[in-house]
Amino acid sequence: MRINNEKDKNLDVIKDVDVFYVDFGNFETVTKDYLMPLSINLAETKVQAVHCTMNAIRPRATWPKASTTCFKEIVYKQSIKASFYEPLGSSDGGEVYPVDLILSESAMNVLDFLPVNDE
């Protein structure tokens, strides 16, 4: 929640706030009691998260359960290195970075373990 002007400073009327977690990409509605002030230094820090997609996979609105289960089983408790490619444009004007996800222990690409024809 960002306070932009004097009108917004009346926090007594605000009860719930929508929070976006950049680490997992999900939203949650929390009461304002869960909020803490953000230091000026942190507020002025450049964005540290970028929008990524696995290289050579066509994005979908939703994924079959078998695909997400397989992905979770492959990466669970694994150390993974992301190799970034040149960014692509997106419909909202932001950049999307294709990445290869490499399992650190075996140096194998996660993509090699995923089902190919999963419709």
C-alpha positions as CSV (number, residue, x, y, z in Angstrom):
1,M,0.0,0.0,0.0
2,R,1.4,3.3,-1.0
3,I,0.2,6.6,0.4
4,N,0.2,9.1,-2.4
5,N,-1.5,12.2,-1.0
6,E,-3.2,13.7,2.1
7,K,-6.5,12.1,1.3
8,D,-4.9,8.6,1.5
9,K,-3.3,9.3,4.9
10,N,-6.6,8.6,6.7
11,L,-5.6,5.0,7.4
12,D,-8.4,4.5,10.0
13,V,-10.9,3.8,7.2
14,I,-8.7,1.1,5.6
15,K,-9.3,-2.4,7.0
16,D,-8.0,-4.8,4.4
17,V,-5.2,-4.5,1.9
18,D,-4.4,-6.6,-1.2
19,V,-0.7,-7.7,-1.1
20,F,1.3,-9.0,-4.0
21,Y,4.1,-11.3,-3.1
22,V,6.8,-11.0,-5.8
23,D,8.6,-14.2,-4.7
24,F,5.7,-16.5,-5.5
25,G,3.6,-14.3,-7.6
26,N,0.4,-14.6,-5.6
27,F,-2.0,-12.1,-4.0
28,E,-3.4,-12.2,-0.5
29,T,-5.8,-9.9,1.3
30,V,-4.5,-9.0,4.8
31,T,-5.7,-6.7,7.5
32,K,-3.6,-3.5,7.8
33,D,-2.3,-4.8,11.2
34,Y,0.0,-7.1,9.2
35,L,1.7,-4.2,7.4
36,M,4.9,-2.7,8.5
37,P,6.5,0.6,7.3
38,L,9.0,0.2,4.4
39,S,12.3,2.0,4.8
40,I,13.1,4.7,2.2
41,N,16.2,2.8,1.1
42,L,14.2,-0.3,0.4
43,A,11.4,1.6,-1.3
44,E,13.9,3.2,-3.6
45,T,15.6,-0.1,-4.5
46,K,15.2,-1.2,-8.1
47,V,13.0,-4.2,-8.8
48,Q,14.8,-7.4,-8.0
49,A,12.3,-9.8,-9.6
50,V,11.7,-10.4,-13.3
51,H,9.0,-12.2,-15.2
52,C,10.4,-15.5,-16.6
53,T,9.1,-18.4,-18.7
54,M,10.8,-21.7,-19.4
55,N,12.5,-21.6,-22.7
56,A,10.9,-23.5,-25.6
57,I,7.6,-23.9,-23.7
58,R,4.5,-22.1,-25.0
59,P,2.8,-20.3,-22.1
60,R,-0.7,-21.4,-21.1
61,A,-3.4,-19.9,-19.0
62,T,-3.7,-23.1,-17.0
63,W,-1.6,-26.2,-16.9
64,P,-2.8,-29.8,-16.6
65,K,-2.4,-31.3,-13.1
66,A,0.0,-34.0,-14.4
67,S,2.3,-31.3,-15.7
68,T,2.5,-29.3,-12.5
69,T,2.9,-32.4,-10.4
70,C,5.7,-33.6,-12.6
71,F,7.4,-30.2,-12.4
72,K,7.2,-30.1,-8.6
73,E,8.6,-33.6,-8.3
74,I,11.6,-32.7,-10.5
75,V,12.5,-29.5,-8.7
76,Y,11.5,-30.3,-5.1
77,K,14.5,-29.7,-2.8
78,Q,16.8,-29.3,-5.8
79,S,19.4,-26.6,-6.4
80,I,18.6,-25.0,-9.7
81,K,20.5,-22.6,-11.9
82,A,18.5,-20.4,-14.3
83,S,20.2,-19.5,-17.6
84,F,18.6,-16.4,-19.0
85,Y,18.0,-15.5,-22.7
86,E,17.3,-12.1,-24.3
87,P,13.9,-10.8,-23.1
88,L,10.8,-11.1,-25.1
89,G,8.1,-8.4,-25.2
90,S,4.7,-9.1,-23.6
91,S,1.1,-7.9,-24.1
92,D,1.4,-5.6,-21.0
93,G,4.6,-4.0,-22.3
94,G,6.9,-5.7,-19.7
95,E,9.8,-7.9,-20.6
96,V,9.6,-11.7,-20.2
97,Y,12.8,-13.6,-19.9
98,P,13.0,-17.2,-21.3
99,V,15.1,-19.3,-19.0
100,D,16.6,-22.8,-19.0
101,L,16.3,-24.4,-15.5
102,I,19.4,-26.5,-14.9
103,L,19.5,-29.0,-12.0
104,S,22.8,-28.2,-10.3
105,E,23.7,-31.7,-9.3
106,S,23.2,-33.4,-12.7
107,A,23.5,-30.4,-15.0
108,M,20.4,-31.6,-16.7
109,N,17.7,-29.2,-18.1
110,V,14.4,-29.6,-16.3
111,L,12.7,-29.4,-19.7
112,D,14.3,-32.8,-20.5
113,F,12.2,-34.5,-17.8
114,L,8.8,-32.9,-18.6
115,P,6.1,-34.6,-20.7
116,V,6.3,-33.5,-24.3
117,N,2.7,-34.0,-25.5
118,D,0.7,-33.0,-22.4
119,E,-2.6,-31.5,-23.7
